[in-house]
């Protein structure tokens, strides 16, 4: 059995759209194991924070772009 790179799985989960089950299937790990590690390490909260941060950055870039475009009219 190969060693699981839990940081890689965490990154895939937090920054992606995959469920625990999908990650487990992709990496050939028991879904219950992925779920247990994810819960212990708060992956759901980290995903929520990541998505919130991405949304804020996107809004800031959009506002900046809108201001730049309207100043050239």
Legacy VTK file of the C-alpha trace (Angstrom):
# vtk DataFile Version 3.0
C-alpha trace
ASCII
DATASET POLYDATA
POINTS 73 float
0.000 0.000 0.000
1.399 3.378 -0.961
1.589 6.294 1.443
-1.229 8.810 1.169
-0.252 12.437 0.577
-2.908 14.014 2.791
-1.772 17.564 1.971
-2.375 16.844 -1.710
-5.841 15.476 -0.981
-6.618 18.440 1.247
-5.554 20.831 -1.505
-7.670 18.982 -4.075
-10.673 19.127 -1.764
-10.288 22.721 -0.576
-9.504 24.224 -3.987
-11.706 21.949 -6.051
-15.210 20.619 -6.441
-14.654 16.982 -5.478
-16.496 15.288 -2.651
-14.780 13.116 -0.071
-16.138 10.052 -1.881
-14.844 11.224 -5.264
-11.402 11.914 -3.774
-11.397 8.494 -2.151
-12.248 6.811 -5.437
-9.622 8.806 -7.346
-6.870 7.904 -4.866
-8.151 4.385 -4.127
-8.681 5.072 -0.414
-11.651 4.130 1.743
-14.194 7.000 1.740
-14.533 6.665 5.508
-10.787 7.346 5.893
-10.917 10.474 3.723
-13.970 11.659 5.631
-12.296 11.058 9.000
-9.134 12.945 8.029
-11.146 15.748 6.402
-13.280 16.199 9.494
-10.290 16.101 11.826
-8.465 18.725 9.751
-11.539 20.930 9.086
-11.441 20.657 5.292
-15.039 21.854 4.895
-14.311 25.058 6.813
-11.079 25.549 4.849
-13.008 25.094 1.574
-15.606 27.649 2.667
-12.871 30.134 3.609
-11.034 29.528 0.332
-14.195 30.087 -1.719
-15.024 33.229 0.225
-11.524 34.607 -0.356
-11.696 33.823 -4.080
-15.066 35.569 -4.305
-13.718 38.673 -2.531
-10.667 38.875 -4.807
-12.872 38.443 -7.863
-15.194 41.231 -6.719
-12.255 43.538 -6.011
-10.776 42.900 -9.458
-14.178 43.446 -11.075
-14.674 46.749 -9.221
-11.190 47.914 -10.164
-11.790 46.976 -13.796
-15.150 48.782 -13.793
-13.562 51.938 -12.353
-10.781 51.870 -14.949
-13.201 51.350 -17.812
-15.575 54.121 -16.673
-12.713 56.597 -16.273
-11.876 56.174 -19.964
-15.360 57.143 -21.191
LINES 1 74
73 0 1 2 3 4 5 6 7 8 9 10 11 12 13 14 15 16 17 18 19 20 21 22 23 24 25 26 27 28 29 30 31 32 33 34 35 36 37 38 39 40 41 42 43 44 45 46 47 48 49 50 51 52 53 54 55 56 57 58 59 60 61 62 63 64 65 66 67 68 69 70 71 72
